[in-house]
Amino acid sequence: MCSVQGAIAAAETDRRDPDHDTSAGPATRPVAGPGRNGGRGTGITRHVSLERARASLPGLVLSAAAAAVAVVAARLLGGISPLLIAILLGAAVANVRTLPAVFEPGVTVASRRLLRIGVALLGLQLLLPNVLALGWGTLAVVAAVVGLGIAGSMVLGRMLGIGWTQRLLIACSFSICGAAAAAAVDGVVNARKRELVTTVALVVVFGTVMIPALPAAAAALGLDSTQAGMWAGAAIHEVAQVVAAGGALDAGSSAAAVGGGALAIAVTVKLARVALLAPVVAWIGVASRRRTAAPTQTKRPPLVPLFLIGFLACVAVRATGVLGPAWLDAARVTQTALLTAAMFALGTGVRLSVLRGVGWRPFALAAGSTILVVAIALTGVLLVG
């Protein structure tokens, strides 16, 4: 009886909480299953699914159009990630006027499902032999950045009084691979939408600052091309941000002409961090299920989400070598398009009024986490390089 009352109370709390997000919006609410009268239940389910697809269409079209604008703008501007442009575009739209309700279902789907599909396709960029070729010293640096970065950020977040899910999202996104890591962790902890949006916004802000700052710091410290590339790959949050910083490091460098410049090293080191996404999220899934094992909990997060299995499958497919360059290029374009559309959708949740309500603590944690990861990465690079 207590369990039933607790479940009812939890459901009432969810309905009262405007920030509560059960997963991907209306597309994931329970629907009628097969009934006793033959296939009547299946017919109802199919009809409801069709209605949901129609409801999601306007928002998906809007996200796709915004992604196209962001990609074109990135090519025209040069050196700027379309993901960054997309989230800024979404934030601009959200703060200029309230997004009409007709777009909300599709935008929600884009911010969740498209983002997770994009994360899964990220596995096709991961070529394990290249990662292993970095050597055990560099791999140890990568492991230290991820492990110590997450642990240190969690401790700092607790000292700042930040909730477990918010500090976990920030810790993993800043220590592994930015928004993709935030989405992956959100898949096993069921964080509030505001927490996820805040984390992505912080990744954009602090990661973008690092694009010009890290090359300038590398030059001031006298690091060579290899050391600078390792530092960028080990310290910067997003893959796209690493690419931008690596390109800046290679500007005017003769090493880039022979394919051994900072950009290639930075991307490889960054993908080594991405490789740790799967085991970290699986471990978090176990920890999250233990935290939510109370009898009043009606739904526990999955131990291993489906998109993470897709990520591992993509890594395995890439390792077989069956995909030629044309297929890999197509997958990369698809992944960029999906993530760009998802970033626009997430950007529509970055409202200044919401961020002001978040307070200074997440910003302080983001700054502290950035400094911690940068310091660990630099120490490791100086010891190994």
C-alpha positions in Angstrom: 0.0 0.0 0.0 2.8 2.4 0.9 4.5 1.6 -2.5 1.3 2.5 -4.4 0.9 5.7 -2.5 4.5 6.6 -3.1 4.1 5.9 -6.8 1.0 8.2 -7.0 2.9 10.9 -5.1 5.8 10.6 -7.5 3.5 10.9 -10.5 1.9 14.0 -9.0 5.3 15.5 -8.3 6.3 14.9 -11.9 3.2 16.6 -13.2 3.7 19.6 -11.0 7.4 20.0 -11.9 7.7 21.9 -15.2 11.3 20.9 -15.5 10.7 17.2 -15.2 11.4 15.4 -18.5 10.5 11.7 -18.6 12.6 11.0 -21.7 11.9 12.1 -25.2 8.6 14.0 -24.7 5.3 12.7 -26.0 6.8 10.0 -28.1 7.6 7.9 -25.1 4.4 8.0 -23.1 2.7 4.6 -22.6 0.1 3.7 -25.2 -2.6 1.1 -25.3 -1.2 -2.4 -25.9 -2.8 -5.4 -27.7 -6.4 -5.9 -26.4 -8.6 -8.9 -26.2 -10.5 -8.1 -29.4 -8.0 -9.4 -31.9 -5.6 -6.7 -33.0 -7.7 -3.8 -31.8 -5.0 -2.7 -29.3 -2.4 -2.9 -32.0 -4.5 -0.7 -34.2 -4.9 1.9 -31.5 -1.2 1.8 -30.8 -0.4 2.3 -34.5 -2.9 5.2 -34.7 -1.4 6.9 -31.6 2.1 6.5 -33.0 1.0 8.0 -36.3 -0.5 11.0 -34.4 2.7 11.5 -32.5 4.7 11.4 -35.7 2.5 14.0 -37.2 2.8 16.2 -34.1 6.6 15.9 -34.1 6.9 16.8 -37.8 6.8 20.7 -37.5 9.5 20.7 -34.8 11.7 18.2 -36.7 11.4 20.3 -39.9 12.3 23.4 -37.9 15.4 21.7 -36.3 16.5 20.4 -39.7 16.2 23.8 -41.3 18.1 25.4 -38.5 20.8 22.7 -38.8 21.1 23.5 -42.6 21.5 27.2 -41.8 24.2 26.4 -39.2 26.2 24.1 -41.5 26.1 26.7 -44.3 27.1 29.5 -41.9 30.0 27.4 -40.6 31.3 26.9 -44.1 31.1 30.6 -44.9 32.7 31.7 -41.6 35.3 29.0 -41.6 36.8 27.5 -38.4 33.5 27.6 -36.4 31.7 24.5 -35.5 28.1 24.2 -36.9 27.1 22.7 -33.5 28.1 25.9 -31.8 26.2 28.0 -34.4 23.2 25.8 -34.0 22.9 26.1 -30.2 23.5 29.9 -30.4 20.8 30.1 -33.1 18.4 28.1 -30.9 19.1 30.3 -27.9 18.5 33.4 -30.0 15.2 32.0 -31.2 14.1 31.1 -27.6 15.1 34.5 -26.2 13.6 36.7 -29.0 10.2 35.1 -28.7 8.4 32.1 -27.2 8.5 29.0 -29.5 5.0 28.2 -30.7 3.5 25.1 -29.1 3.2 23.3 -32.4 7.0 23.0 -32.6 7.5 21.6 -29.1 7.0 17.9 -29.7 9.4 17.7 -32.6 12.0 19.9 -30.9 11.8 17.5 -27.9 12.4 14.5 -30.1 15.3 16.3 -31.8 16.9 17.2 -28.5 16.7 13.6 -27.2 16.5 11.0 -29.9 18.5 12.7 -32.7 21.2 13.6 -30.2 21.5 10.0 -29.0 21.6 8.6 -32.6 24.4 11.1 -33.3 26.2 9.9 -30.3 25.9 6.3 -31.5 27.3 7.2 -34.9 30.3 8.9 -33.2 31.6 5.3 -32.7 32.3 5.1 -36.5 35.0 7.8 -36.0 36.8 5.7 -33.4 39.5 3.5 -35.0 40.9 1.5 -32.1 44.4 0.7 -33.7 45.0 4.5 -34.0 44.1 4.9 -30.4 46.3 2.1 -29.2 49.2 3.5 -31.3 49.3 6.5 -29.1 51.3 4.5 -26.6 50.6 3.5 -23.0 51.9 6.8 -21.6 49.4 8.9 -23.6 46.6 6.4 -22.8 47.4 6.8 -19.2 47.1 10.6 -19.5 43.7 10.1 -21.1 42.6 7.8 -18.4 43.8 10.3 -15.7 41.9 13.1 -17.4 38.7 11.2 -17.5 39.0 9.5 -14.1 40.4 12.3 -12.0 38.4 14.9 -13.9 35.1 13.3 -13.1 36.1 12.5 -9.5 37.5 16.0 -8.8 34.5 17.7 -10.4 32.1 15.6 -8.4 33.9 16.6 -5.2 33.9 20.2 -6.1 30.2 20.1 -7.1 29.3 18.6 -3.7 31.3 21.3 -2.0 29.3 23.9 -4.0 26.0 22.2 -2.9 25.0 21.1 -6.5 22.7 18.2 -6.9 24.0 14.8 -7.9 22.6 14.7 -11.4 23.7 18.2 -12.3 27.3 17.8 -11.2 27.5 14.4 -12.8 26.4 15.8 -16.2 29.0 18.6 -15.9 31.7 16.3 -14.6 31.3 13.8 -17.5 30.8 16.3 -20.2 33.8 18.3 -19.3 36.0 15.2 -18.7 35.0 13.1 -21.7 33.3 14.6 -24.8 31.0 17.5 -24.1 27.4 17.4 -25.1 27.6 13.8 -26.4 28.7 12.7 -22.9 26.0 14.7 -21.3 23.4 13.1 -23.5 24.8 9.6 -22.7 24.8 10.2 -19.0 21.3 11.7 -19.1 20.2 8.4 -20.7 21.0 6.5 -17.5 20.2 9.0 -14.8 17.0 10.7 -16.2 18.2 14.2 -15.3 15.8 17.2 -15.6 15.8 18.9 -19.0 17.0 22.2 -17.4 20.0 20.4 -16.0 20.9 18.9 -19.4 20.4 22.3 -21.2 22.5 24.1 -18.6 25.3 21.6 -19.0 25.3 21.9 -22.8 25.3 25.7 -22.6 28.3 25.5 -20.2 30.1 23.2 -22.6 29.6 25.7 -25.4 30.8 28.7 -23.3 33.9 27.2 -21.7 34.9 25.0 -24.7 34.6 27.9 -27.1 36.8 30.0 -24.9 39.5 27.3 -25.0 39.7 27.2 -28.8 41.9 30.4 -28.9 43.1 30.2 -25.3 44.8 26.8 -25.5 46.9 27.5 -28.6 48.0 30.8 -27.1 48.9 29.1 -23.9 50.8 26.3 -25.7 52.9 28.9 -27.6 53.6 30.8 -24.3 54.8 27.5 -22.7 56.9 26.6 -25.7 55.2 23.3 -26.4 56.1 21.6 -29.7 53.4 20.5 -32.2 53.1 17.0 -30.7 52.7 18.2 -27.1 50.3 21.0 -28.1 48.1 18.5 -30.0 48.1 16.1 -27.1 47.1 18.8 -24.7 44.3 20.0 -26.9 42.9 16.5 -27.4 43.2 15.7 -23.7 41.8 19.0 -22.3 39.1 20.5 -24.7 35.5 19.4 -24.2 33.9 18.8 -27.7 35.3 16.9 -30.6 34.4 19.9 -32.9 36.2 22.3 -30.5 39.3 20.1 -30.6 39.2 20.2 -34.4 39.0 24.0 -34.3 41.9 24.3 -31.8 44.0 21.7 -33.6 43.5 23.7 -36.8 44.7 26.8 -35.1 47.7 25.0 -33.7 48.6 23.8 -37.2 48.3 27.3 -38.7 51.8 28.1 -40.0 53.2 24.8 -38.8 55.3 22.8 -41.3 54.3 19.6 -39.5 50.8 19.9 -40.8 51.9 19.6 -44.3 53.2 16.1 -43.8 50.2 14.9 -41.9 51.9 14.8 -38.5 50.6 18.1 -37.1 48.8 18.9 -34.0 45.4 18.5 -35.5 45.8 14.8 -36.2 47.3 14.1 -32.8 44.6 16.2 -31.0 41.7 14.3 -32.7 43.2 10.9 -32.0 43.8 11.7 -28.3 40.2 13.1 -28.1 38.8 10.0 -29.6 40.7 8.0 -27.0 38.7 10.0 -24.4 35.5 9.2 -26.4 36.4 5.5 -26.2 36.0 5.7 -22.4 32.4 7.0 -22.8 30.9 3.5 -22.9 32.5 2.0 -19.7 31.9 5.2 -17.8 28.3 5.4 -18.7 27.8 1.7 -17.9 29.3 2.2 -14.5 27.1 5.2 -13.9 24.1 3.1 -14.9 24.9 0.6 -12.2 25.4 3.4 -9.6 22.2 5.1 -10.7 20.1 2.0 -10.3 21.4 1.5 -6.8 20.5 5.1 -6.0 17.0 4.7 -7.3 16.3 1.2 -5.8 13.8 2.6 -3.3 10.3 0.9 -3.4 8.6 4.2 -4.2 10.5 4.5 -7.5 8.2 3.5 -10.4 10.9 3.6 -13.1 14.6 3.1 -12.8 17.0 4.3 -15.5 18.4 1.6 -17.9 21.6 -0.2 -17.0 22.9 0.2 -20.6 20.8 2.4 -22.9 20.2 1.3 -26.4 22.1 4.2 -28.0 25.2 3.2 -26.1 24.9 -0.4 -27.5 24.7 1.4 -30.9 27.9 3.3 -30.1 29.7 0.0 -29.3 28.3 -1.6 -32.5 29.6 1.3 -34.6 33.0 1.0 -33.0 33.0 -2.8 -33.9 31.8 -2.1 -37.5 34.6 0.5 -37.9 37.1 -2.0 -36.6 36.2 -4.6 -39.3 37.1 -2.3 -42.1 34.1 -3.2 -44.2 33.1 0.5 -44.6 34.9 2.3 -47.3 35.8 6.0 -47.2 32.6 7.0 -49.0 30.4 5.3 -46.3 32.5 6.8 -43.5 32.2 10.3 -45.0 28.4 9.8 -45.4 28.2 8.6 -41.7 30.2 11.7 -40.6 27.9 14.0 -42.5 24.9 12.3 -41.0 26.3 12.4 -37.5 27.1 16.2 -37.9 23.6 16.8 -39.2 21.9 15.0 -36.4 24.0 16.6 -33.7 23.6 20.0 -35.2 19.8 19.6 -35.3 19.9 18.4 -31.7 22.0 21.3 -30.6 19.5 23.7 -32.1 16.7 21.9 -30.2 18.7 22.1 -27.0 19.6 25.7 -27.7 15.8 26.6 -27.6 15.9 25.7 -24.0 18.8 28.1 -23.2 16.7 30.9 -21.9 18.4 33.8 -20.1 15.7 33.7 -17.5 16.3 30.0 -16.9 20.1 30.5 -16.7 19.7 33.3 -14.2 17.5 31.0 -12.1 20.2 28.4 -12.2 22.5 30.6 -10.1 26.3 30.9 -10.0 27.1 27.5 -8.7 27.0 25.5 -12.0 29.1 28.2 -13.6 31.6 27.9 -10.8 31.7 24.1 -11.2 32.2 24.4 -14.9 35.1 26.8 -14.5 36.6 24.6 -11.8 36.2 21.5 -13.9 37.8 23.2 -16.9 40.8 24.3 -14.9 41.1 20.8 -13.4 41.0 19.0 -16.7 43.4 21.4 -18.3 45.8 21.1 -15.5 45.7 17.3 -15.4 46.2 17.1 -19.2 49.1 19.5 -19.2 50.8 17.7 -16.3 50.4 14.4 -18.2 51.7 15.8 -21.5 54.8 17.3 -19.8 55.5 13.9 -18.1 54.9 11.8 -21.2 56.1 14.2 -23.9 
